[in-house]
């Protein structure tokens, strides 16, 4: 029997806008552009012909080839980029002087360990992470923030948000106009959110069980004390959603009925197709990381952000260098960029467990992940579930997020929204050019294949936030008097104003 050829790595097209200027269709720039595009095609063909053992190795080789080729691209060279040459002539070289000044400033800030220029305009507790509230719980790993009500009456069911621990929580509480937390509070909900500690070497032995206990179960106990008798809408973003799915599965297994619903935002539960981030995760690379983390006690924040930049090197590195250093057009800092620069570390033990048990071994989806000595089964999840994927997500690809349909029999509303892993979630009403698709699946009904779901789902213009709010409203009771902030008599006094202390740690 002839051997079936292995699947080839995906061919990459030039990003939209890269060669849009008319000058790229004129000689000699068209020749250089066509030569670069042919070199990229030749590189893809060469990688497909390599006698490599598996798809992961081929994709890694294709990635390495793209990284090697990118510095040779004509748009990244001031002498072969017609836009740069035209601007230099027009300004008499002033653009290059401004660019050199910007490069010098950036280099000094990086060498000094300072954040990028402009981030000081977005200070947590002032311009961002400014939704009023109180810290009502603090343990070794997490603070729990309860937000002050903005309406006279609130729904009886509070919302509990678990963000990812690889980032600071205020991606969900950016500026007042695009804060998901402020939006939910303004819609008449009592909202609680976890703010993770930024770990140090002293936290090296904290593991996944600690994150479940200190970041989910202890906050749930506090919420139960502050809003007694109320079922809780639980929502998790990115790895916070993965952690929350694990906790909800354990609760369902143990007969714990405190949750009213489950919402997972850009969160994977099956890691068999983790997306481009999987390029950096195989047994050899994880072993090397574990050796590094054993010495440091944590996974450095800069290493994670560097990996994300490599995955989108043309858009995040090279195009920025062309714009700011060659064209002299300094891009104003945005709240999302400032948040992205406010990176966090991860404890060595937890990060090793996460990489091996979830990414490499896919234990959660396979039913091999155990809590308290007993395995978790996502099939135990029967809560009403709202699941969000984003169209251009390279961290949690939407087809990977969609796999929850095959793991849980719960009534599941899946939403696919425009944008990427962060911008697709920060999608406030009124944001231009936003759109989404949605299609619910009844409990225990068979799942459509992803492409069939895409063809059948109803398209909508605008933000998915009101769609989620309407879904929550349908599962909630009539508004009533809001609860007090904290419950001092039950051991949960207000400990300070939001955004708390952990978000300030560098």
Helices and strands as residue ranges (DSSP letters): G 22-25, H 29-49, H 55-70, G 74-76, H 82-91, H 94-111, G 119-121, E 133-138, E 142-147, E 153-154, E 159-162, G 169-172, G 176-178, H 180-186, E 191-196, G 201-203, H 208-212, I 213-217, H 218-226, E 232-237, H 239-253, E 259-265, G 276-280, H 283-296, E 298-299, H 301-311, H 313-313, I 314-318, H 319-321, I 322-326, H 335-341, E 346-347, H 348-353, I 354-360, H 363-366, E 370-371, E 374-375, G 378-380, E 385-390, H 398-401, H 404-407, E 412-417, E 435-441, H 450-456, E 458-461, H 465-474, E 480-481, G 488-490, E 496-497, G 502-504
